[in-house]
Amino acid sequence: MQKIFSQAIAIAFKRYRRDWLFSLCSIFSMAAFLVPLLTIFGLKDGIVGTLSNRLAVDPGTLEISPVGHPNFSPKFFDDLESDPDVTFVIPNTRDVSNVLVLSRPNRQPLRVATGATAPGDPLTALAEPGAIPGAADRPTGLREIWISRKAADALGVGPGETVAGRVSRAEAGYLEHAETEFTVLGILPGFTADAEMILGSLELIRAVELFRSGFGHQELGWKGRDPSKLAPGDQVVYQQFRLYARDLDAVGRVQERLRSEGVMVKARTAEIARVRSMDTAFSIVTLTLLAVVGIGALASASSGSLDQVAKNRKSLACLALLGLGKRHLFAFSSFQAALSGLLASVLAAGLFILTARILNYLFMGSINNVERFCTLSWAKLGSASGAVVLFMILASLAAYKALSNIEPSEGMRDV
């Protein structure tokens, strides 16, 4: 049985080569259907994928910030940390209390905003190359900071180098200063922090705020009232925080959760919704074109299969006379259809790659070097090729009835 199938396929291949002009027309006809479809799918993956990746890579897209100055207890942050939609959250001090002055020799002093950080911070995870190895995965020391690119350029400082920090306060009519040397762990890229700012441990940020209120810090050597008489750490009330959702879909859920708890927040949900809407629109367009083109391609491939059966009717009858059953004859026809589908998909993939390169070149001004305006992965191209082969075999089913009507005796009439 297997030998008969092999013989039927061998004969089909020889017939396919003999009718090379018809086979070539079939290949180009199917490729003409495939290239526009692949281009539409490539534009969907390129445009929507690029926009989605830009949103996902930029931590600011996933950030949710409070509006106003409500009070947040440590329990509030503990509850958020247990939320699976939250990937990182840390409290922060009041905006008016988080300013520090940095200075280096032969450089103008620079006022920078301060923020708290901890292991798992999306900002430090994206630090520029050259950061101290492993620094983002461990707690930041009291005398260690992360600095934004803008501030680093102004001070001429890099990872591993030191910078002097000064905080000031007015006490009893006199201006008092406290200074400390900080080690720079790494530089935050411009797209994550476009302001002049630093990130330090929550203890450091808290110490800056307390110094302005008249308190000191023994480890830092800052003089002032004893802060041990203040409320313990688990009772400190904060008025700001920095929170990042796990992914784009989680931003809306976290925002709704906080609003339901009476916390007014701001997030880039409108921008995310626009990209989602564009994705939906592209999906509708591609599915519509897929249906329309699919019907046309099915009709074209089916008529081609029927034409082949009609053209080779006597030859197929002779094969039936030699012992090939209807299943073997169908293998004869479906093999030719599958071969046309495979070659057409390879040709279409090559033409698509050429088209995609032209489009990417024409729109290179609006995309980054690692982004693509039109693209499809090799896995998707391979899946498309497999789908085309199955589609052509399905189209060859139209010839099954014609094959079933072939009588072996038809091969003897002209003998």
N, C-alpha and C positions, 0 to 999 in steps of 0.2 A: 504493500500500500504506500509506504513512504517512498519507494523507488518510483512509483507511478507519479506521485506528486512532484518529485524532483525532476522527472522527465518533462512534466507539464510546464514547470517553471523554466526549465532550460529552453524549451521550444518557444515559450512566451518571450524570453529575453532575445532569442534570435529574431523572432518576428518584430520585436520592438526596435532592434537595430536596423532591420530591413526597411521598416516604415519610419525611417529617421526624420523625414520631413514632418509627418503627422505628429510624431512624438515631440519634436522640437516646438511645434505650434502649441501643443498641449502644455508644455512646460512654461513657455512664455505667457500663455493665456492665464495660467494659474498664478504665475509670478506677478502679473499685472493686477490681480486681485489682492495679492498679499502685501505688496510694498506700501500702498496707502494705509492699510490697516496697521502694519508694523510701525509706520511713521506716526500715526495717531497715538498708538500705545507708547511709542518712544517719547513723544511730546508730553504725554500725561506723566510718565515716570520722570522725565527731565524737569519740566516746569514745576509740577506739584511736588515732586520729590525734593527739588532744590529748595523751594520755599519751606517745606516741612523740615528739612534738615537745618536750614538757617534758624528756624524757630527752636528746634530741639537742641542745637549746639549752643545757642546763646542762652546763658543762664537767666538773663533778664526776662526772657519769655516765660520761664517757669516761676518767676518770682512773684510773690503776693505780699503786698505791703499794707500796713494799717493806715487808715485815714484818721486824722485827729490825734489826740493824746489820751486815750483811755489807759487804764491801769491793768497790767497783766501779772498775775502771780506765777510762781514757779510751777504750780499744778497745771496751769493753763498750757505751759510748754510741755510738760510731761504727757498730757493728753494728746497734744499734737504729734509728739514723737512716736506715739503708739499707732497713729493713723497710717495705714498702708499707702495712702495717696500722698503722704508727705515724705520727701527724701532727706530734707535737712531743715532745721529751724533753730535759731539761736536768738536770745533776747539782746536788746541794745539799749544804750542810755539815751537821754534826751538830746535832741539836735543841738541845743544851745550849750551842752556840756561836753561835746565830743570833738573839740578842736584842739590840736596839738601843733606846736611849731617845731619843724625839723631844720637842722642846719649842718653844713659841712664847711670845711675850710675853703676860702675863695669862692663861696657860693652865697647867694642871697638867701636869708631865712625864708622858709616856706610854710605857710599855714595849711594844714591838711585836716580833712575830716577823718574820724576814726570809727571803726566798726569792729565788732567781735567776730571771731572765727573759732572753729573747732574741727577735729578730724571729720572728714566726709563733706567738707565745704565744697560746693561746685566751683566756686571762684578759685580757690587755691589748687584744685585738681587740674585747672586749665592754665596754670602758671607757665610762663615762657620757659624754653629750654635754658638750662643752667642753674635752675633752682637747687637748693641743697637737697640731696637725695633723701627720700623718706619723710621730709618735713611735713608734707600735706597729710600724712597718715598718722601722725602723732600729735599730742597736744602742743600748742604753741607756748613757748616759754614766756615768762614775765618780761624778759628783755629781748624778745624776738618779734619781728613784724614782717608782714607782707606789704609790698608797696606797689601802687599803680604805676603803669608805664609813664604817664604824664608827670607824676611826681618824681619818678626815678630819673627822667631826662632833665628835669629842672635842677635836681641836686647832684646829678652825675654819679649816682650810686648803683651798684649791682649786687647780685646775690653773694653772700658771704662777707660783705663789707659792713662797716658800722656807720651809724649816723646819730647825731645828738638830738635828743628830743627834749622840749621844754614846755612846761605847762605853767600858767600864771594865774594869780588870784589877787583880789584886793582885800586886805585884812587890816582892820583898824586904821583905814586911811592910807595904808602903805601897800605898794605893789610887791608881791612876793613871787619868787620863781622856784621851780623844782626841775632839775635836769637829770637825765639818764641816758646812757649809751645803749642803742638798740642795734641788734644784728639783723640784717636783711636776709630773710629766708628765700625769697623769690620775688619775681615781678609779675603782677597781674596784667594780662594783655589788654590793649586799648578797648577791644570790643566788649570786655566784661566790666571794665571800670574806666570810664572816660573822664573821671574827675581826679583831682589831686587828693588822694586818700590813702590810708593804711588800714590793715587788719591786724589785730592783736588778740591776745587772750581776753576772755571776759573779765578776768581779774584785773588786767591792766586798764581796760576801758572803764571798769567800775572805779578803779583807783583815781583815774583822771577826773571823773565826775565828783568823787568825794573830796579830792584836793581843792577843787573850786568851792566846795562848801565848808572848807576850813579844817578838813581832816588830813592826817598824814598817812604814810605807808612805810612801815619799818623796813621791809625787805628792799624797797626802792630807795630808802634813805630820805624820804620826803617828810618834812616836819609838819606837825599839826596836831589837832586833837586826836585822842585815841579812838580809832574806828571800831574797836572791840565792843564798845557800848551800844553800837547800832544793832538793828535787828539782824538775827542770824541769816545766813545765805538762803535758807529755804523759806524765808519770809520777806525777801526783798521784792519790791514792786517795780516793774519796768513799764515804760511807756512806748517802746518801739520794739520791733523784732524784724528779723530777716528770714523769710520762709521760701522754700522751693518745693513745688509739686513734683511728683515722680515723673510724669510725662505730660504731654499736651492735653490728653483727655482728662487728666486728674486736676488740671487747673480750675476748671469750672466747678468740679465737685467740692474741692477745698474751699473755693470762694463761697459757694452756697452754704457750706457747713458753718463757716465763720459768720456769715450774715445771719444765719438762723440763731447763732449764739449772741447776736447783738453787736458783733464786731464789724465795723465798716472797713472794707479793704478795696484796694485797686489792683487790677491785673490786666494783662493784655489779651483778655478773652475775645474782644472784637477782632483783633488781628488773627487770632487762631481760628475764629469762626469764618473769616474770609477765605482762608486757605482751605478749610474743610468744605466750604461752599464751592470753591473752585474744583476741588477733587470730585465732588458729587456731580458737578456739571460736566467735567471731562468723562466721568464714568457713564453718564447718560448718553453723551455723544458717541463714545466708543462702542457702547452696546447697540445703539441704533445703527451705526455704520456696520457693525459686525453682523447684525441681522440682515440688513439690506444686501451687503456684499456676499454674505453667506448664501442667501437665496440665489443670487445671480451665479455664484461659483458652482453651487450644487446643480443648477440647471445646465450650465455649460459642461461640467464634468460628466453629468449623466448622459447628455446628448452625445458627448464624445465616446463614452462607453458603448452606447447603443450603436453608434456609427461603426465602431470597431467590430462589434458582433456582426452587423450586417455585411461589412466589407469582407470579413473572414469567415462567413457562414459555411462555405463549402469546406474550408480548411478545418474548421471546428468539427464539422460532420465527419470528416475523415479521421480526425483524432478520436471521435466517439466510436467510429467503426473499429479502430485499433484497440479499444478497451477502456478509454478514458470516460469516466462517468460524469454526471452533471457537476459534482463537487470538484472534480479535477478541472473541468472546463471553467468553472467559476474561479478556481485558483489561477488559471491561465489569464483570465480577464482582470482579476483583482490585483495580480502581481504587476501587470503593466500600469494600472492606475496608481498603485502604491509607489512604483518607481518614478512615475511622473510627478507625484506629490513630493517625494524626497528631493528630486533634482530641482523642482520648482521652489521648494523652501530654501534650498541652498543658494539658488540664484537670488531669491528675494532677500535673504539675509545679507548677501553681499551688496545688493543695491541699497538696502536700508542703511548699512554701515556707511556707504558712500554718502547717502543723503544726510545722515546724522552728522557726519563730519563737516559737510557744507553748512548745515544749519548752525552747528556749534561755532564754526569760524565766523559766520555772518553776525552772530549774536554774542561774540566773545567779549564785547565791551560791557555787557550787562551781567556777566557771570564771572565767578572767580576761576582760577586755574584748575581747581579740583572739582568744579561743578560742570554740569552738562545741561544744555538747553534741550537736547533730544538724546535719549539713551535707553538701551535695554540691556539687561545682563545676559551673559551667555546662557545661563540657566533658562531664562525666559525665551531666548531664541531657540534653544533646544526643545523646550516644551511646545513652542509654536510649530516647529518642524514635525514633532510627533503627532500633534493635533491635525496637521495638514495631511499626513499620511493616512491617519484613521478616517479623515473626512473623504479622501479620495476612494478609499476602500468602501466607505458607506455609499458614495456616489455610484460605485460600480454595481451596487445591488440593483440598480435600475435595469441592468443587462441580464439579471438572473432569469426573468420571465422569458426573455428572448432566447437565452441559453437552454432553458427547459423545453422549448419548442423545437429545438434542433433534433432531427431524426438521423441516426447513423446512415440510413439508406440514401440521404441526400448526397453523401460523398461518393456514391456509386453511379449516379445518374449520368455523369459525363465520362465514365470509364468506357 
